[in-house]
């Protein structure tokens, strides 16, 4: 029993000591293309979520309702594409 406690204490000590050397990697902002269109209030929704993304500081949010922005040469510069619309065609 004492040996188990000792092993656990040794393991926890190692974890705590090692965590000092762990640092978050510095990454670029996550680029999000926000596609809206049709009947839903996508502009209003965009305006309500932008402050949340800015507060986080890790996101770059771009609004569009142009279908040509979904072409491969343009879309490849984004990490995420969000769609907000009533479905079907934009």
C-alpha positions in Angstrom: 0.0 0.0 0.0 2.8 2.4 0.9 4.6 1.5 -2.3 1.5 2.4 -4.4 1.2 5.8 -2.7 4.8 6.4 -3.3 4.5 5.6 -7.0 1.4 7.8 -7.3 3.2 10.7 -5.5 6.2 10.2 -7.8 4.0 10.2 -10.9 2.2 13.4 -9.8 5.4 15.1 -8.9 6.7 14.3 -12.4 3.5 15.7 -14.0 3.7 18.9 -12.0 7.4 19.4 -12.7 7.0 18.6 -16.4 4.0 21.0 -16.9 6.4 23.9 -16.2 8.1 23.2 -19.6 4.9 22.8 -21.6 3.9 25.9 -23.5 1.0 26.6 -25.8 1.9 26.8 -29.4 1.5 30.2 -31.0 -0.8 29.9 -34.0 -2.3 32.2 -36.5 -5.9 33.2 -36.1 -8.4 30.7 -37.4 -9.8 32.0 -40.6 -13.6 31.6 -41.0 -15.6 32.3 -44.1 -19.2 33.0 -43.0 -21.6 32.4 -45.9 -25.1 33.8 -45.5 -28.1 34.2 -47.8 -31.7 33.9 -48.7 -34.4 34.6 -46.1 -32.8 34.2 -42.7 -31.4 37.2 -40.9 -27.8 36.2 -41.6 -26.6 39.8 -41.3 -28.1 40.2 -37.9 -26.7 36.8 -36.8 -23.3 37.8 -38.1 -23.4 41.1 -36.1 -24.3 39.2 -33.0 -21.5 36.6 -33.2 -18.7 38.9 -34.4 -18.2 40.4 -30.9 -17.9 36.9 -29.4 -15.3 35.9 -32.0 -13.4 39.2 -31.4 -13.5 38.7 -27.7 -11.8 35.3 -28.1 -9.1 36.9 -30.2 -8.3 33.6 -32.1 -10.6 34.1 -35.1 -10.7 36.1 -38.3 -14.3 36.1 -39.5 -15.2 37.2 -43.1 -18.8 37.7 -44.2 -19.9 36.8 -47.8 -23.1 36.0 -49.7 -21.4 35.5 -53.1 -21.3 32.0 -54.5 -18.0 32.7 -56.3 -16.4 32.9 -52.9 -16.9 29.1 -52.6 -14.6 28.4 -55.6 -11.5 26.4 -54.7 -9.0 29.2 -55.3 -10.7 31.4 -52.8 -12.0 28.9 -50.3 -8.6 27.3 -49.7 -7.4 30.4 -47.7 -10.0 29.6 -44.9 -9.8 27.0 -42.1 -13.6 26.9 -41.6 -16.7 27.7 -43.7 -19.9 28.5 -41.8 -23.3 28.5 -43.7 -26.3 30.3 -42.4 -29.3 30.3 -44.7 -32.6 28.6 -45.3 -31.0 25.7 -47.1 -31.1 24.9 -50.8 -29.4 27.4 -53.1 -28.0 30.6 -51.8 
